[in-house]
Amino acid sequence: MSNNPVLTDLLGKHIKDLPNYKLRSKLEKVNSYKSNLKGTFLGKSYKELAIITNKLDTITEVSINFLEVINNTFYKLLMKAYGSPTKY
């Protein structure tokens, strides 16, 4: 997972399918895990992945903690890879 992971591929998988994740907290409806694995995503370095699962530990959300500020060039890469953000 250290080079350009396709984060959407993690959605729906069980947390046990992933290496090196530690439980952060158990809440009423979700569990939170983190990984200190370092890597790159679309050319940007990151220092942590955060994973949210449902109570059955199926992955429902993935977040990245980048080491630097996201600029317009990177934002355009995200839009090309994943499409424009939607409003809820």
N, C-alpha and C positions, 0 to 999 in steps of 0.2 A: 503494500500500500504506500510505499514511500514516493513513488513517482506517478503523479496525476491519477489518483484514484477516481473512479467513477462513483461518486458518492451515492447517486441514486441506486446503484447496484446493491448497496448495503441495506436499503429499505426492504422490510419484509423478512430479513434474515434473523436468526436467533443470535443473541449476543455471544453465546458459546462458540459460534462459528468464527469469531474474530479473535485474534491473539492479543494479549497484553492490554486488556481493558480492566479497569478497576471500578467497583461500585462507589459512587459518590454519595448518593442518597436514595432512599425509598420513600416515595410520597404516596398519597392516597390512591392515585390512578396511574402513576408512572414511576419508572426507575431511571436514575441518571448515572451514566458511566463516563469515564474519561480515559484518554490514552495520552501518554507523554511522547508518543512516537513523533519524530520530526520527519518532514518530507516536503514535497512541492505539489502544488495544485495549480494548473494552468500557468506554470512558471513562477508562482509566488511561494515563498517558503512559509511553512506553518510550524507551530510548536506544540499544538494540542488539537485533538479531535474530541468533541463531546458528543455523546450518543444518548438519546432518549428512547426508552422502550416502554411498551405497555406492561401490565402486570405479568404477562406470560413471557416477558423478555424478548418480544419481537420488536425489532428496530423500527421506530416511526419517525425519528428526526436525527439529522447529523449536522453538527456545527463545526466550523473551523476557526481557530484562533491564529490569525496571521501575525507575522513578526513585524510587518510594516503597514503603512497606510495604503489603502486600496485607491488607486488613481483611475482616471477616466479610461486609460488604455486597458487596464485589467477589467473594469466594469464592462467594456465592450466585448472582451473575450467571454465573460460570463454570459452576456446576453446572446452571443453567438452560440455558445455551448448549450445553454439551458432555456433561452427565450426570455422575453420581458417578464418582470415580476407582475403578479396579479394582486389586485386589492381584495381584501376579505370583507 
